[in-house]
Amino acid sequence: MSPGVVAIAVVPDTRLGLSLWEMYEITIACTVFGVPHPDLFDPWYELRLCGDDPGPAGGVFGIRTTHGLDGLVGADTVIVPSVPQSCVDGDEPVPERLVEALRSAAAAGSRMVSLCVGAFALAAAGLLDGRRATAHWQHTRELAARHPEVIVDDSVLYTDEGRILTSAGATAALDLCLHLVRRDLGARVAGQLARRLVVPAHRSGGQAQFIEHPVPETDDDSLGPVLEWASEHLDRPLTVDELARRARMSPRTFHRRLVAATGTTPLRWLLAQRLARAQTLLETTGLPVEQVGERSGLGSAANLRHHFTRALGVSPSDYRRAFTPSGPPSTGR
């Protein structure tokens, strides 16, 4: 029995065609669902590429669609890998022709999936209302502002709400596609496919997006220097009172200005910086976990594991295994 028809919506920008990022997300879906693996499962998925009209979808990168957007209706799974950047920026609405096709497909019983900014299309169709959804963390704030009915979660790789699934960008899109294969065909097939693609066999949707937390740009000249100083001395037992003194402010004023500049409290900002430092040390050095905790200011190995796992959804050791480049590790000195 076939795992079904997967229909991918291809809607390029009318002026610029398909961008590199749009092609990347489309290619991920095509690689997972469009390349047969008869030794793993036969027959494999049937793939449809659906656009405004069958034929070439131009731009710097071209792709030939096989169906019109009406081909989304009746598919077992519908994937929206992207929307034009103008729709993400808010310069233009998501094309109504795509919105209507998505509504019709959902009403006909299709499983609806978005990769990265494809969530803007599902949201425009009203399919994410009252549901958890995610997208690349750079775009989740805009998604939440434009669609307040959606429960936007920028801290996960992907969400699975049964018939509606969404993913963050880049490799998280691949994680979600493999998750779909796992749901459809089982862990063995998904694991073998992941091995052929040379990616981890399974990253749960609850694992955090790996977001950098740089020192924020701010027009408040009194905050910039102290935040730069703090980021360079994270191994010290920093306190809000000490940072406020260095900024020549009262603790209350420092707290208020930092929240206004960064959207977070001083303690949460410090924790985010320390987690980011721990990530860098785990990725680029062979330091024991105990020393990573000390150098990042998170203290003991147990404290590092607690905060790291709570924030990122994965242990420091598992993070290191996933992100450490090949070759002899550095001592960090």
C-alpha positions as CSV (number, residue, x, y, z in Angstrom):
1,M,0.0,0.0,0.0
2,S,1.4,3.4,-1.0
3,P,2.0,6.0,1.8
4,G,0.1,8.4,-0.4
5,V,0.4,11.5,-2.5
6,V,2.5,14.4,-1.3
7,A,1.7,17.7,-3.1
8,I,4.1,20.6,-2.8
9,A,2.9,24.1,-3.4
10,V,5.3,26.2,-5.5
11,V,4.4,29.9,-5.6
12,P,7.3,32.0,-6.7
13,D,7.5,35.8,-6.5
14,T,5.8,37.1,-9.6
15,R,8.8,39.5,-10.2
16,L,11.8,37.7,-8.9
17,G,10.9,34.0,-9.3
18,L,12.2,31.5,-6.8
19,S,14.9,32.5,-4.3
20,L,17.7,30.3,-3.1
21,W,16.0,29.8,0.3
22,E,12.7,28.9,-1.4
23,M,14.5,26.3,-3.6
24,Y,16.2,24.9,-0.5
25,E,13.0,24.2,1.3
26,I,11.4,22.8,-1.9
27,T,14.4,20.6,-2.5
28,I,14.3,19.1,1.0
29,A,10.7,18.0,0.5
30,C,11.5,16.6,-3.0
31,T,14.5,14.7,-1.7
32,V,12.5,13.0,1.1
33,F,9.3,12.3,-0.7
34,G,10.2,12.3,-4.4
35,V,13.2,9.9,-4.6
36,P,12.0,6.3,-4.5
37,H,13.6,3.8,-2.0
38,P,12.1,0.5,-3.1
39,D,14.4,-1.4,-0.7
40,L,12.9,0.5,2.2
41,F,9.3,0.7,1.1
42,D,7.6,0.1,-2.2
43,P,5.7,1.9,-3.6
44,W,7.2,5.1,-2.2
45,Y,5.3,8.4,-2.0
46,E,3.8,9.9,-5.2
47,L,5.0,13.5,-5.6
48,R,3.1,16.4,-7.2
49,L,4.7,19.8,-7.7
50,C,1.8,22.3,-7.9
51,G,1.9,25.8,-9.2
52,D,-0.3,28.4,-10.8
53,D,-0.1,26.5,-14.1
54,P,1.8,23.3,-15.0
55,G,5.2,24.2,-16.5
56,P,8.3,26.2,-15.6
57,A,8.4,28.4,-12.5
58,G,11.2,30.7,-13.4
59,G,13.6,33.0,-11.7
60,V,17.3,32.5,-11.0
61,F,16.4,29.0,-10.0
62,G,13.8,27.2,-12.1
63,I,11.5,24.3,-11.4
64,R,8.9,22.6,-13.5
65,T,5.5,22.0,-11.8
66,T,3.4,19.1,-12.9
67,H,0.0,20.3,-11.6
68,G,-1.9,23.5,-11.1
69,L,-2.7,24.6,-7.5
70,D,-5.9,22.6,-7.8
71,G,-3.6,19.5,-7.6
72,L,-3.3,20.2,-3.9
73,V,-6.8,19.1,-3.3
74,G,-7.1,15.4,-2.8
75,A,-3.5,14.8,-1.9
76,D,-2.8,12.9,1.3
77,T,-0.2,15.5,2.4
78,V,0.1,19.1,1.3
79,I,3.4,20.8,1.9
80,V,3.9,24.6,1.7
81,P,7.7,25.0,1.7
82,S,7.7,28.8,1.4
83,V,6.0,31.9,0.3
84,P,7.5,34.9,-1.5
85,Q,9.6,37.1,0.8
86,S,7.2,40.0,0.1
87,C,4.5,38.0,1.9
88,V,6.7,37.5,4.9
89,D,7.7,41.2,5.0
90,G,4.1,42.3,4.8
91,D,4.5,44.1,1.5
92,E,2.0,41.8,-0.2
93,P,-0.6,39.4,1.1
94,V,-0.3,35.6,0.6
95,P,-1.7,35.0,-2.9
96,E,-5.5,34.4,-2.6
97,R,-5.3,31.6,-5.1
98,L,-2.9,29.7,-2.8
99,V,-5.0,30.5,0.3
100,E,-8.2,29.1,-1.4
101,A,-6.4,26.0,-2.6
102,L,-5.1,25.3,0.9
103,R,-8.5,25.7,2.5
104,S,-10.0,23.3,-0.1
105,A,-7.3,20.7,0.5
106,A,-7.7,20.9,4.3
107,A,-11.5,20.6,3.9
108,A,-11.0,17.5,1.8
109,G,-9.0,15.9,4.5
110,S,-5.3,16.5,3.5
111,R,-2.6,16.6,6.2
112,M,-1.3,20.2,6.0
113,V,2.4,20.9,6.5
114,S,4.5,24.1,6.4
115,L,8.2,24.4,6.2
116,C,9.8,27.7,7.6
117,V,7.8,30.7,6.3
118,G,5.2,28.5,4.6
119,A,3.5,28.9,8.0
120,F,2.4,32.4,6.8
121,A,0.3,30.7,4.1
122,L,-1.3,28.2,6.5
123,A,-2.0,31.1,8.9
124,A,-3.5,33.2,6.1
125,A,-5.9,30.3,5.3
126,G,-7.0,30.2,8.9
127,L,-5.6,26.7,9.4
128,L,-3.4,27.6,12.3
129,D,-6.0,29.4,14.4
130,G,-5.9,28.1,18.0
131,R,-3.0,25.8,17.2
132,R,0.7,25.7,18.1
133,A,2.9,26.6,15.2
134,T,6.4,27.6,14.5
135,A,8.6,29.0,11.7
136,H,12.3,30.2,11.6
137,W,12.9,32.2,14.7
138,Q,13.8,35.3,12.6
139,H,10.1,35.4,11.4
140,T,8.1,34.1,14.4
141,R,7.6,37.6,15.8
142,E,6.0,38.8,12.6
143,L,3.9,35.7,12.3
144,A,2.6,36.2,15.8
145,A,1.9,39.9,15.3
146,R,0.1,39.3,12.0
147,H,-1.9,36.3,13.2
148,P,-2.6,36.7,17.0
149,E,-5.0,33.7,16.8
150,V,-2.0,31.4,16.3
151,I,0.0,30.1,19.3
152,V,3.4,30.8,17.9
153,D,6.3,28.9,19.5
154,D,9.7,30.0,18.4
155,S,11.6,27.6,20.7
156,V,11.0,24.3,18.9
157,L,12.1,22.6,15.7
158,Y,8.7,21.6,14.6
159,T,5.1,21.2,15.9
160,D,2.8,18.3,15.3
161,E,-0.9,19.0,15.9
162,G,-2.1,15.9,14.2
163,R,-3.4,17.0,10.8
164,I,-1.4,20.3,10.9
165,L,2.4,20.4,11.2
166,T,4.8,23.2,11.0
167,S,8.6,23.5,11.1
168,A,11.3,26.0,11.6
169,G,13.7,26.7,8.8
170,A,16.7,25.0,7.2
171,T,17.5,21.6,8.7
172,A,14.4,21.7,10.9
173,A,12.4,21.3,7.7
174,L,14.3,18.1,7.1
175,D,13.6,17.0,10.7
176,L,9.9,17.4,10.1
177,C,9.9,15.6,6.8
178,L,11.6,12.6,8.4
179,H,9.1,12.8,11.2
180,L,6.3,12.4,8.7
181,V,8.1,9.4,7.2
182,R,8.4,8.0,10.7
183,R,4.7,8.5,11.3
184,D,3.7,6.9,7.9
185,L,6.2,4.1,7.5
186,G,7.8,3.6,10.9
187,A,11.1,4.3,12.7
188,R,13.1,1.7,10.8
189,V,12.4,3.2,7.4
190,A,12.8,6.8,8.7
191,G,16.1,5.8,10.4
192,Q,17.5,4.2,7.2
193,L,16.5,7.2,5.1
194,A,18.1,9.5,7.6
195,R,21.3,7.5,7.4
196,R,21.3,7.8,3.6
197,L,20.9,11.6,4.0
198,V,23.7,11.6,6.5
199,V,21.6,13.4,9.2
200,P,20.6,12.4,12.8
201,A,18.0,9.7,12.7
202,H,15.6,11.6,15.0
203,R,15.5,15.1,16.5
204,S,12.3,15.6,18.4
205,G,10.1,18.6,17.6
206,G,10.5,19.8,21.2
207,Q,14.2,20.3,20.8
208,A,15.0,24.0,20.7
209,Q,16.0,26.0,17.7
210,F,19.6,27.0,18.2
211,I,19.2,30.7,18.4
212,E,22.2,33.0,18.9
213,H,21.8,35.7,21.5
214,P,24.1,38.5,20.5
215,V,24.6,41.7,22.5
216,P,21.7,43.8,21.3
217,E,22.1,47.0,19.4
218,T,20.6,49.9,21.3
219,D,20.5,53.6,21.1
220,D,21.0,53.9,24.8
221,D,24.7,54.7,25.1
222,S,24.7,53.9,28.8
223,L,23.8,50.2,28.2
224,G,26.0,49.2,25.3
225,P,29.4,49.3,27.1
226,V,28.1,47.5,30.2
227,L,26.5,44.7,28.2
228,E,29.7,44.3,26.1
229,W,31.6,44.1,29.4
230,A,29.3,41.6,30.9
231,S,29.5,39.4,27.8
232,E,33.2,39.3,28.2
233,H,33.1,38.4,31.9
234,L,30.4,35.7,32.0
235,D,32.5,33.4,34.1
236,R,32.2,35.9,37.0
237,P,29.3,35.8,39.5
238,L,27.6,38.9,37.9
239,T,24.7,40.5,39.7
240,V,22.2,43.1,38.6
241,D,23.5,45.5,41.2
242,E,27.0,45.3,39.8
243,L,25.9,45.8,36.3
244,A,23.7,48.8,37.4
245,R,26.7,50.4,39.2
246,R,28.8,50.0,36.1
247,A,26.1,51.6,34.0
248,R,25.8,54.4,36.7
249,M,22.2,53.7,37.3
250,S,20.0,52.4,40.1
251,P,19.1,48.7,39.8
252,R,15.5,49.7,39.0
253,T,16.4,52.1,36.2
254,F,18.9,49.5,34.8
255,H,16.2,46.9,34.8
256,R,13.7,49.2,33.1
257,R,16.1,50.3,30.4
258,L,17.4,46.8,29.6
259,V,13.8,45.5,29.3
260,A,13.1,48.4,26.9
261,A,16.2,47.7,24.8
262,T,16.2,43.9,24.7
263,G,12.7,42.8,25.6
264,T,14.0,40.7,28.5
265,T,15.0,41.1,32.1
266,P,18.7,41.4,33.3
267,L,18.7,37.9,34.8
268,R,17.2,36.3,31.7
269,W,19.6,38.2,29.5
270,L,22.5,36.9,31.5
271,L,21.2,33.4,31.3
272,A,20.8,33.6,27.5
273,Q,24.4,35.0,27.1
274,R,25.8,32.2,29.3
275,L,23.9,29.5,27.4
276,A,25.2,31.0,24.1
277,R,28.7,30.9,25.5
278,A,28.2,27.3,26.6
279,Q,27.0,26.4,23.1
280,T,30.1,27.9,21.5
281,L,32.4,26.1,23.9
282,L,30.6,22.8,23.3
283,E,30.9,23.3,19.6
284,T,34.4,24.5,19.3
285,T,36.4,22.9,22.2
286,G,36.9,19.6,23.9
287,L,36.6,21.1,27.4
288,P,34.9,18.8,30.0
289,V,31.4,19.7,30.8
290,E,32.5,20.9,34.2
291,Q,34.8,23.5,32.7
292,V,32.2,24.6,30.1
293,G,29.9,25.3,33.1
294,E,32.6,27.3,34.9
295,R,33.7,29.3,31.8
296,S,30.1,30.1,30.8
297,G,29.2,31.2,34.3
298,L,26.6,28.5,34.8
299,G,28.6,26.9,37.6
300,S,28.6,23.1,38.1
301,A,28.1,20.5,35.5
302,A,24.7,19.7,37.1
303,N,23.7,23.3,36.9
304,L,24.8,23.5,33.3
305,R,22.8,20.4,32.4
306,H,19.7,21.7,34.1
307,H,19.7,25.1,32.4
308,F,20.9,23.8,29.0
309,T,18.4,21.0,28.8
310,R,15.5,23.2,30.0
311,A,16.3,26.0,27.5
312,L,17.4,24.0,24.5
313,G,15.6,20.6,25.0
314,V,18.8,18.6,24.6
315,S,21.7,17.8,27.0
316,P,25.1,19.4,26.7
317,S,26.6,16.0,25.7
318,D,24.0,15.4,23.0
319,Y,24.5,18.9,21.7
320,R,28.2,18.4,21.5
321,R,27.8,15.1,19.6
322,A,25.4,16.8,17.1
323,F,27.5,20.0,16.5
324,T,31.1,19.2,17.1
325,P,33.1,19.3,13.8
326,S,35.3,16.4,12.8
327,G,38.9,16.5,13.8
328,P,40.8,16.7,17.0
329,P,39.0,19.0,19.5
330,S,40.6,22.2,20.9
331,T,41.4,22.6,24.5
332,G,39.9,26.0,24.5
333,R,43.1,27.7,25.6
